[in-house]
Amino acid sequence: MPQVDPKDTPSALDQMLGKLSIEQVRFVVARCEVSTDKEAAARIGIAAVTPKRWKRDGVPIEEVLQLMVQDGVTTALHLRRRHLAKAMQVKVAGLNAKNERLRQSVASEIIEWSLGRANQPVSGPGGGPIEVSDARDKLMALVAAQDDAGEKSGDTGQDDGRGSGDAAS
């Protein structure tokens, strides 16, 4: 089996996968999971002699297998690109489903892919923006007021050590 430079793996693998038919890509993916060409052929439902013919005809099955072992991510991305149209056909067919909930779900998903999720802003009093500095100032005033109230009541703010969180009076 010819050796391939690992630093060329992603581009070399992508180029080689692009030269294979979908059936050949399915075969090399299956071949990564089993011990023999015969098992891989059976797994995808082709004759055991087909991979032998491909190799005899110069299809770079062994080279692709070596590269796939070195870079599974490129293989997965290639498969995704090859099957994206088919996956979209399935998704779009969901728009014609009898179930109203399913149709709504599919429609929302397709819209969100194209336009992004609907903006759901959070607003402050009167619908205006939340001012972080205002919130901080209000919190600081509240803490100061509680400190003042504690000093006037004689509360030292010391923990009584009983685990209740109550300060000793």
Secondary structure, DSSP 8 states (H G I E B T S, - for coil): -----GGGHHHHHHHHHHHS-HHHHHHHHHHTTSSSHHHHHHHHT--THHHHHHHHTT--HHHHHHHHHH-HHHHHHHHHHHHHHHHHHHHHHGGG-S-HHHHHHHHHHHHHHHH-S-------GGG----HHHHHHHHHHHHHHHHHHHHHTT----B-SSSSS-B--
